[in-house]
Amino acid sequence: MSAIRFAAPGDAEQIAAIYAPFVQHTAVSFEETPPDADEIRARMARLRGRWPWLVAADAERVLGYAYASEHRARAAYRWAVDTTVYVDESARRGGLGRSLYRELFRILTRQGFSAAYAGIALPNDASVGLHKAVGFEFVAVYPSVGFKLGRWYDVSWWRRTLNEPSEHPADPTPFDGIAPSGD
């Protein structure tokens, strides 16, 4: 049984190990060099306070992680976030990605964000299925937007409503005080 909690700097090595095969062997990520644990820690630190990083871990190790990040830098985009989830090969197809995303969305909703976005390099039926299962809706395809592993890839963009937009939205708040439910 795995528990969902906020990621800690000590999780960076295991997060890097989960992410590395996606970078090295697939177009799931358009990074070309896997980040090491120090880089993962630096990324976590840059997002700290505003955008949560979560891990699902059993008693021995991290099995998956999810996080939110800035959608775009301009102030008018501050109610939107990009989201990402990765699950270790040994833990896939068991609902862990859905659980991580649901917990991430619960926190982001309480923070006051209005929408989550996700980009999926195509083809990727598993990721499309996961995103549909947790409430994302198809928005658009950017054709031939990324070149990796000797070929061009399209990226599909997806949107999930977190809070209905209002005429006078309050700024999203830090996630301090919003604890993960634990599972």
C-alpha positions in Angstrom: 0.0 0.0 0.0 1.4 3.4 -0.9 0.7 6.7 0.8 0.7 10.1 -0.9 2.6 12.9 0.7 4.5 16.0 -0.2 7.9 15.3 -1.9 10.9 16.0 0.2 14.5 16.8 -0.9 15.5 13.3 0.1 13.1 11.9 -2.5 15.0 13.5 -5.4 17.3 10.5 -6.1 14.3 8.2 -6.5 12.3 10.7 -8.5 15.3 11.1 -10.8 15.4 7.3 -11.2 11.7 7.1 -12.1 12.0 9.9 -14.6 15.3 8.9 -16.3 13.9 6.0 -18.5 11.2 8.4 -19.9 13.9 10.9 -20.9 16.4 8.3 -22.2 14.1 5.9 -24.1 10.8 7.7 -25.0 9.3 10.9 -26.3 7.1 11.1 -23.2 9.5 13.9 -22.1 11.2 16.1 -24.5 14.2 16.5 -22.2 17.2 14.8 -23.8 19.4 14.4 -20.8 18.0 13.0 -17.5 18.3 15.4 -14.6 20.2 14.1 -11.6 19.0 14.3 -8.0 20.6 17.7 -7.5 18.7 19.1 -10.5 15.4 17.5 -9.2 16.0 19.1 -5.8 16.6 22.5 -7.5 13.4 22.2 -9.5 11.5 21.3 -6.4 12.9 24.3 -4.6 12.0 26.7 -7.4 8.4 25.5 -7.2 8.2 25.3 -3.4 5.3 27.1 -1.8 3.2 27.8 -4.9 3.1 24.6 -6.8 3.0 21.3 -5.0 5.1 18.2 -5.7 3.6 14.9 -4.4 5.0 11.4 -4.2 3.4 8.1 -3.7 5.6 5.9 -1.6 5.4 2.5 0.2 7.5 1.8 3.2 10.6 1.3 1.1 10.6 3.6 -1.9 8.9 6.3 -4.1 6.7 4.6 -6.7 5.5 7.7 -8.5 5.2 11.5 -8.4 3.1 14.3 -9.6 3.6 18.1 -9.6 2.2 21.3 -10.8 4.1 24.2 -12.4 3.6 27.6 -13.9 1.5 27.4 -17.1 3.0 30.7 -18.5 4.9 33.5 -16.9 2.6 36.4 -17.6 0.4 37.5 -14.7 -2.9 36.9 -16.5 -2.1 33.1 -16.6 -1.7 32.9 -12.8 -4.9 30.8 -12.3 -3.7 28.1 -14.7 -1.1 25.3 -14.0 0.7 22.7 -16.0 0.6 19.2 -14.4 2.8 16.2 -14.7 2.7 12.6 -13.3 5.2 9.8 -13.6 4.9 6.3 -12.2 7.7 3.7 -11.8 7.5 0.9 -14.3 6.9 -1.6 -11.5 3.8 0.3 -10.3 2.0 1.2 -13.5 -1.5 0.1 -14.4 -2.6 -0.1 -10.7 -4.3 3.3 -10.4 -1.3 5.1 -8.8 -1.2 7.8 -11.5 -4.9 8.5 -11.0 -4.5 8.7 -7.2 -1.6 11.1 -7.5 -3.5 13.3 -9.9 -6.7 13.3 -7.8 -4.7 14.4 -4.8 -2.8 17.1 -6.7 -6.1 18.4 -8.1 -7.7 18.5 -4.6 -4.8 20.7 -3.4 -4.7 22.9 -6.5 -8.5 23.5 -6.3 -8.2 24.5 -2.6 -5.4 26.9 -3.6 -7.8 28.6 -6.1 -6.4 27.6 -9.4 -9.0 27.5 -12.2 -7.5 25.0 -14.7 -4.9 22.3 -15.1 -3.2 21.7 -18.4 -1.2 18.7 -19.7 0.7 18.2 -22.9 1.0 14.6 -24.2 3.5 13.6 -26.9 1.7 11.4 -29.5 1.2 8.6 -29.8 0.7 7.7 -26.1 -2.6 5.9 -25.6 -1.8 5.2 -21.9 -1.3 8.8 -21.0 -4.4 9.9 -23.1 -6.4 7.3 -21.2 -5.2 8.4 -17.8 -5.9 12.1 -18.5 -9.4 11.3 -19.8 -10.0 9.2 -16.7 -9.2 12.0 -14.4 -11.4 14.6 -16.2 -9.1 16.2 -18.7 -10.7 17.3 -22.0 -8.9 17.5 -25.3 -8.0 21.1 -26.4 -5.7 21.0 -29.4 -2.7 19.4 -31.2 0.5 21.1 -31.9 1.7 19.2 -35.0 5.4 18.3 -35.3 6.4 20.5 -32.4 9.1 18.3 -30.8 12.0 16.4 -32.4 13.5 13.5 -30.4 14.9 10.1 -31.1 15.2 10.8 -34.8 11.7 11.9 -35.5 9.1 14.7 -35.1 6.3 14.4 -32.5 2.9 16.0 -32.3 1.8 17.1 -28.8 -1.9 17.1 -27.7 -3.0 19.6 -25.1 -5.6 18.8 -22.5 -7.5 20.9 -19.9 -9.2 20.0 -16.6 -11.3 22.5 -14.8 -10.4 22.9 -11.1 -12.6 25.9 -10.2 -15.1 27.7 -12.3 -13.7 31.0 -13.6 -15.3 34.1 -11.9 -15.4 37.8 -12.7 -13.2 38.8 -9.8 -11.0 35.8 -8.9 -8.8 35.9 -5.8 -5.1 35.1 -6.4 -4.2 31.5 -5.9 -2.7 30.9 -2.4 0.3 28.9 -1.4 -0.4 25.3 -0.5 0.9 25.7 3.1 -1.7 24.2 5.4 -3.2 22.0 2.7 -2.0 18.6 3.6 -2.3 15.6 1.3 -5.0 13.2 2.4 -2.4 10.5 2.6 -3.8 8.0 0.0 
